[in-house]
Amino acid sequence: MGFMAIKAGRRRIDGAAFEKRVLMIASGLAGIGVAAGDAVALLMRNDTCFLEATFAIQHLGAYAVPLNWHCKADELLYIIEDCAAKILIVHADLLRGLRPRLPDMIAVIAVATPDHIAEAFRVPHESRGVPAGLRAWDRWIDEQTPMQAPTQPAPESLIYTSGTTGSPKGVRRKAQTSEQAILGETMRARVFGIGAGARVLVAAPLYHTAPNLFASRAIRKGELLVLPPRFDPEGLLQHIERHAMTHLYAVPTMFARMLNLPERMRRRYDLSSLSFVLHAGGPCPPAVKRAMIEWLGPIINEYYGSTEHGPLSFSTSADWLARPGTVGRAAPSATISIQDDTGLQLPPGEVGEVLGHNAACSDFTYLHREGARAELQRGDLLMTGDLGYLDADGYLFLCDRKRDMVISGGVNIYPAEIESVLMEHDGVADCVVFGIPHPEFGEAVMAIVEPQHERQLDPR
């Protein structure tokens, strides 16, 4: 694999040890009955075991299924049963309330919750250890012999989407073809920016697609991967200075919280090692993005895409400063089209639905919902549900989710644009804008605003 180490809390695993453990885990999983195409559920916070398990599962040609540990037991059980997971690998403290309801046929491997995670999440001592009668992760691994058999082509993880319009849907991809692997390498090198010598920091949850892929890329191509147990604004700066981090994945909310730190605190840390910051996972308010570029320099990059589509566009700081608000031009191997509801391609500047496809990504289906997958297809492209437009130079600008658009008195209003303006106010910590019924105009716009700490806002 060629990387030097993964560090999580007080635990550091070098590359050779990581690779050996992956092969031992793969052997153990195969012994329990995991084969190519099977699913193994992962319910863990950011930890080395999450990535050890992911790589081992992929080594077998099986699917890792990351679970959002914020979910309630009913939501977790739905996914576990929907993907027919053969095994659940879980941090011990996350089993509480879930274990009695697990299907009888699923095997459980419990990971003792590490002290640094337990401290970060205030886990009681009695909940940290592996319950009696379950396989204990480290002891179980030590009993295995490293697998030597040829590997299957490794599929990506089976990621479940958020399910905002119904139950979560499992996005299951085929393994890449050799041609897609070549295209994918070019695409990931550009979008993730991770190569030899990269020292990568990922504080976003690994159950999300983007941080999961960013961390995996760090292991395959980088030098060091650091996994804080959870996001802490000042703690992030401490990690950057202490480990001379070069690459960071973040989401806009993290940027906003980092910028809310006192100026003296932000200046306390040496962040000069950082050379590439990537953000995704939602729109970034222009004021926040500009402030981040002013603070860290022109190293803030963004990609737009989804679990289904893969990366569709990529933007550098220079792109954004020249065209504020853009999410960039088509990423390598990607095609973007703006179309109306009839499928007619719209000219530059006209707002329509964003459709796209990335040839570097293997095809997917929604597990058990092939019809839902077919509904996205329009020719060779897939609908995104987002509204936007391309300028004359091919730069993409997003307006809003199609379903969130408000039509008031026959006028199309995009809540995301109003939210961006509200976020420019230094007294606003966060906001959400949406439509409500109106007797005359059909819909009116309402905003809910969270003020900055100890600030009073005048609604007038």
C-alpha positions in Angstrom: 0.0 0.0 0.0 3.0 2.3 0.5 1.7 4.6 3.2 3.4 5.1 6.6 0.7 5.0 9.2 -2.8 5.6 10.4 -3.2 7.5 13.7 -6.4 7.6 15.7 -6.1 8.8 19.3 -3.2 7.2 21.0 -3.1 4.3 18.5 -0.8 4.4 15.5 -0.6 1.5 13.0 2.1 1.5 10.4 1.5 0.5 6.8 2.9 -3.0 7.1 0.9 -3.8 10.2 -2.3 -2.4 8.7 -1.9 -4.6 5.6 -1.3 -7.7 7.6 -4.3 -7.0 9.8 -6.4 -6.5 6.7 -5.4 -9.9 5.4 -6.1 -11.5 8.8 -9.5 -9.9 9.0 -10.3 -11.0 5.5 -9.4 -14.6 6.4 -11.5 -14.4 9.5 -14.5 -13.0 7.7 -14.2 -15.7 5.0 -14.2 -18.3 7.8 -17.5 -17.0 9.1 -18.9 -17.3 5.6 -18.5 -13.9 3.9 -18.0 -14.3 0.1 -18.0 -12.0 -2.9 -21.2 -10.0 -3.2 -22.1 -10.3 0.5 -22.7 -7.4 2.8 -20.9 -6.6 6.1 -22.3 -3.8 8.2 -20.0 -1.3 10.0 -21.3 0.6 13.0 -18.3 2.5 14.2 -17.1 6.0 14.8 -13.9 7.2 13.1 -11.3 4.7 14.1 -8.6 2.5 12.5 -10.9 -0.6 12.8 -13.4 1.0 10.5 -10.8 1.2 7.7 -9.2 -2.2 8.5 -12.7 -3.8 8.2 -13.5 -1.9 5.0 -10.3 -3.0 3.2 -10.7 -6.6 4.3 -14.3 -6.7 3.2 -13.3 -5.3 -0.2 -10.4 -7.8 -0.4 -13.1 -10.5 -0.5 -15.1 -8.8 -3.2 -17.9 -8.1 -0.6 -19.6 -4.9 0.3 -18.8 -2.8 3.4 -22.0 -1.1 4.5 -21.2 1.9 6.8 -24.0 2.8 9.2 -24.7 6.2 10.5 -24.3 5.9 14.3 -26.6 8.9 14.8 -29.5 6.8 13.6 -32.1 5.2 15.9 -32.3 1.4 16.3 -35.2 1.1 13.9 -33.3 2.9 11.2 -30.2 0.8 11.7 -32.2 -2.4 11.7 -33.9 -1.4 8.5 -30.5 -1.1 6.7 -29.1 -4.2 8.3 -32.0 -6.3 7.1 -32.3 -4.5 3.7 -28.7 -5.4 2.7 -28.9 -8.8 4.4 -25.7 -8.2 6.3 -24.0 -11.4 7.3 -21.9 -9.7 10.0 -22.1 -6.5 12.1 -18.8 -5.0 13.2 -19.5 -2.5 15.9 -18.0 -0.3 18.6 -19.1 -1.9 21.9 -21.0 1.2 23.3 -23.1 1.4 20.1 -24.6 -2.0 20.7 -26.8 -0.9 23.6 -30.4 -1.0 22.6 -29.6 -2.6 19.3 -28.3 -6.1 20.3 -31.5 -7.6 21.5 -33.2 -6.7 18.3 -30.6 -8.0 15.8 -31.7 -10.8 13.4 -30.7 -14.2 14.8 -28.6 -15.1 11.7 -26.2 -12.1 11.9 -22.8 -12.6 13.5 -21.5 -9.7 15.7 -17.9 -8.7 16.1 -17.5 -6.1 18.8 -14.7 -3.6 19.1 -13.9 -2.3 22.6 -14.6 1.4 22.4 -11.1 3.1 22.6 -10.5 5.5 25.4 -10.1 8.6 23.1 -13.4 7.9 21.5 -15.1 7.1 24.8 -13.7 10.4 26.2 -14.8 12.4 23.2 -18.4 11.0 23.4 -18.6 10.7 27.2 -19.2 6.9 27.0 -19.6 5.4 30.5 -16.8 2.9 31.5 -19.3 0.1 31.8 -20.3 0.5 28.1 -16.8 0.4 26.6 -15.9 -3.3 26.9 -17.0 -6.1 24.7 -20.1 -7.8 26.1 -19.8 -11.5 27.2 -20.5 -14.0 24.5 -19.4 -11.9 21.5 -16.3 -12.1 19.4 -13.8 -9.4 20.5 -12.2 -7.7 17.6 -8.5 -7.7 18.5 -8.5 -11.1 20.1 -10.5 -12.5 17.1 -8.0 -11.0 14.6 -5.0 -12.5 16.5 -6.5 -15.9 16.0 -6.5 -15.6 12.2 -3.9 -16.5 9.5 -3.4 -13.9 6.8 -5.2 -14.7 3.7 -3.1 -15.5 0.7 -5.7 -16.4 -1.9 -6.2 -14.1 -5.0 -8.6 -11.3 -4.3 -11.8 -10.5 -6.1 -12.1 -7.1 -7.9 -12.9 -4.7 -5.0 -16.2 -3.0 -5.1 -16.8 0.3 -3.3 -18.8 0.4 -0.1 -22.6 0.0 -0.3 -23.7 3.4 0.9 -27.2 4.2 2.0 -28.6 7.6 1.0 -30.3 9.8 3.5 -33.8 8.8 2.6 -35.3 12.4 2.8 -38.2 11.3 0.6 -38.7 7.8 2.1 -36.6 4.9 3.5 -32.9 5.0 2.8 -31.8 3.5 -0.5 -28.6 1.4 -0.8 -26.4 2.5 -3.7 -24.6 -0.7 -4.8 -21.9 -0.3 -7.5 -20.3 -3.0 -9.6 -16.5 -3.3 -9.4 -14.7 -1.0 -11.8 -13.6 -2.3 -15.2 -9.9 -1.9 -16.1 -10.8 1.1 -18.3 -12.8 2.7 -15.4 -10.0 2.1 -13.0 -7.6 4.1 -15.3 -10.1 6.9 -15.7 -10.8 6.8 -12.0 -7.2 7.2 -11.0 -7.0 10.4 -13.1 -10.2 11.7 -11.7 -9.3 11.0 -8.0 -5.8 12.4 -8.4 -7.4 15.7 -9.5 -10.4 15.8 -7.2 -8.8 14.5 -4.0 -5.3 15.8 -4.7 -3.7 13.0 -2.6 -0.4 11.6 -3.8 3.0 10.5 -2.4 3.9 12.3 0.8 0.3 13.5 1.5 -0.5 13.8 5.2 -4.3 13.6 5.4 -6.7 14.7 8.1 -10.3 13.5 8.0 -12.6 14.6 10.9 -15.9 14.1 9.0 -17.7 10.8 9.7 -16.5 7.9 7.6 -20.1 6.7 7.1 -20.4 9.5 4.5 -19.3 8.8 0.9 -16.8 11.7 0.5 -14.8 11.4 3.7 -14.8 7.6 3.2 -13.3 7.9 -0.2 -10.9 10.6 0.9 -9.6 8.4 3.7 -9.3 5.3 1.5 -7.3 7.4 -1.0 -5.0 8.5 1.7 -4.2 4.8 2.6 -3.7 3.9 -1.0 -1.6 6.9 -2.1 -0.6 9.0 0.9 1.9 8.9 3.7 -0.2 9.5 6.9 -3.9 9.5 7.8 -5.1 11.1 11.0 -8.6 10.4 12.3 -9.8 12.5 15.2 -12.7 10.9 17.0 -15.0 13.9 16.3 -14.8 17.4 14.9 -13.5 20.0 17.2 -12.6 23.4 15.7 -9.5 24.1 17.8 -8.6 20.4 18.0 -8.5 20.4 14.2 -6.0 23.2 14.2 -3.9 21.4 16.8 -3.8 18.3 14.6 -2.7 20.3 11.5 0.2 21.8 13.4 1.2 18.8 15.4 1.3 16.4 12.4 2.2 18.8 9.6 -1.0 17.9 7.8 -1.0 18.7 4.1 -4.5 17.6 3.1 -7.9 18.2 4.9 -11.4 17.1 4.0 -14.2 19.3 5.5 -17.8 20.3 5.1 -19.0 24.0 5.1 -20.3 23.7 8.7 -16.8 22.9 9.8 -15.5 26.0 8.1 -18.1 28.1 9.8 -17.2 26.8 13.2 -13.5 27.2 12.6 -14.1 30.8 11.6 -16.1 31.4 14.8 -12.9 30.7 16.8 -11.4 33.9 18.3 -8.9 35.5 16.0 -6.1 35.0 18.6 -6.8 31.3 18.7 -6.8 30.9 14.9 -3.4 32.7 14.8 -1.9 30.6 17.5 -1.4 27.6 15.3 1.0 27.0 12.4 -1.1 25.8 9.5 1.5 26.5 6.8 1.9 22.8 6.0 -1.7 22.7 4.5 -1.6 22.7 0.7 -5.0 21.2 -0.2 -8.4 21.5 1.5 -11.4 19.8 -0.1 -15.0 20.5 0.8 -18.2 18.9 -0.4 -21.4 17.8 1.3 -23.5 20.8 0.7 -23.4 24.5 -0.4 -20.9 26.7 1.2 -22.1 30.3 2.0 -20.0 32.7 -0.1 -18.9 34.7 2.9 -17.6 31.6 4.6 -15.7 30.4 1.5 -14.1 33.8 0.9 -13.1 34.0 4.6 -11.5 30.6 4.4 -9.5 31.5 1.3 -8.4 34.7 3.0 -7.3 32.8 6.1 -5.6 29.7 4.5 -4.8 31.0 1.1 -5.9 29.7 -2.4 -5.9 26.1 -1.3 -9.7 25.6 -0.8 -11.1 23.2 -3.4 -14.7 22.0 -3.9 -16.3 19.1 -5.7 -20.0 18.6 -6.5 -21.5 15.2 -7.0 -23.4 12.6 -5.1 -23.2 9.0 -4.0 -25.0 8.0 -7.2 -23.2 10.2 -9.6 -19.7 10.4 -8.2 -17.8 13.7 -8.7 -19.4 15.8 -11.4 -17.6 19.1 -11.1 -14.5 20.4 -9.5 -13.5 24.0 -8.5 -10.3 25.5 -7.3 -10.0 28.7 -5.3 -8.9 30.5 -8.4 -12.1 29.3 -10.2 -14.3 30.4 -7.4 -12.6 33.8 -6.9 -13.0 34.5 -10.6 -16.6 33.3 -10.6 -18.0 33.5 -7.0 -20.6 30.8 -6.4 -19.4 28.3 -9.0 -18.9 24.7 -8.1 -16.5 24.4 -11.0 -16.3 22.8 -14.4 -16.9 19.1 -15.2 -14.5 16.8 -13.3 -12.3 14.4 -15.3 -14.4 11.9 -17.2 -17.6 13.7 -16.2 -20.4 15.1 -18.4 -22.8 17.8 -17.2 -26.0 19.0 -19.0 -28.7 21.5 -18.0 -32.1 20.4 -19.2 -35.8 21.4 -18.9 -38.5 19.0 -17.9 -38.9 17.7 -21.4 -35.2 16.8 -21.7 -34.3 19.7 -23.9 -30.8 20.9 -23.3 -30.8 24.6 -22.2 -28.3 27.2 -23.4 -25.7 28.9 -21.0 -27.3 31.1 -18.4 -30.7 29.3 -18.3 -31.7 27.5 -15.2 -32.8 23.9 -15.4 -32.2 20.5 -13.8 -28.6 19.4 -13.6 -27.9 16.0 -15.2 -24.6 14.2 -15.2 -22.5 11.1 -15.6 -18.9 10.2 -14.7 -17.5 7.5 -16.9 -14.9 6.7 -14.3 -17.6 5.4 -12.0 -19.0 1.9 -12.4 -22.7 1.5 -12.8 -25.0 1.2 -9.8 -28.4 0.1 -8.8 -30.5 0.8 -5.7 -30.6 -2.4 -3.8 -34.0 -4.0 -4.2 -35.3 -0.9 -6.0 -34.2 -1.2 -9.6 -37.2 0.9 -10.7 -36.0 3.9 -8.7 -32.7 3.7 -10.4 -34.4 3.6 -13.9 -36.4 6.8 -13.0 -33.1 8.7 -12.8 -32.0 7.8 -16.3 -32.4 10.2 -19.2 -30.4 9.0 -22.2 -26.8 8.5 -21.1 -27.2 10.9 -18.1 -28.7 10.7 -14.6 -30.9 13.4 -13.1 -29.6 15.0 -9.9 -32.7 16.7 -8.6 -30.7 20.0 -8.4 -31.4 23.2 -10.3 -28.6 25.2 -11.8 -27.0 26.6 -14.9 -23.8 26.6 -16.9 -22.1 29.8 -17.9 -20.6 30.3 -21.4 -17.3 28.8 -20.2 -18.9 25.6 -18.8 -18.8 26.6 -15.1 -21.6 25.2 -13.1 -23.7 27.3 -10.7 -26.3 25.6 -8.5 -29.5 27.3 -7.5 -31.3 24.9 -5.2 -32.8 21.4 -4.9 -35.7 21.1 -7.4 -38.1 20.1 -4.8 -37.2 23.0 -2.6 -38.0 25.7 -5.1 -40.7 28.1 -4.0 -43.2 29.4 -6.6 -44.7 32.7 -5.3 -47.0 34.6 -7.5 -45.6 32.8 -10.5 -42.0 33.7 -9.7 -39.4 31.0 -9.1 -37.6 31.6 -5.8 -34.6 29.6 -4.7 -34.3 29.3 -0.9 -30.6 28.5 -1.1 -29.9 32.0 -2.6 -31.7 33.7 0.3 -29.9 31.5 2.8 -26.6 32.7 1.2 -27.5 36.3 1.7 -28.6 35.8 5.3 -25.4 34.0 6.1 -23.5 37.1 5.0 -24.8 38.8 8.2 -22.2 38.5 11.0 -25.0 37.9 13.6 -26.3 34.8 11.9 -24.9 31.4 12.9 -27.2 29.3 10.7 -30.5 29.6 8.8 -33.0 27.7 6.8 -35.5 29.1 4.2 -38.5 27.3 2.9 -42.0 27.9 1.4 -45.3 28.0 3.3 -48.8 28.2 1.9 -50.1 31.7 1.0 -53.8 32.5 0.1 -52.9 35.0 -2.6 -49.5 34.0 -4.0 -49.7 30.3 -3.6 -46.5 30.2 -1.5 -44.6 32.7 0.6 -41.1 32.4 1.9 -40.2 31.8 5.6 -36.8 31.9 7.2 -35.7 30.4 10.5 -32.5 32.0 11.8 -30.2 30.9 14.5 -28.2 34.0 15.9 -24.6 33.8 16.8 -24.0 33.2 20.5 -25.2 36.0 22.7 -26.3 38.1 19.7 -29.8 39.6 19.4 -31.3 40.0 15.9 -33.9 42.6 14.9 -36.5 40.8 12.7 -37.2 44.1 11.0 
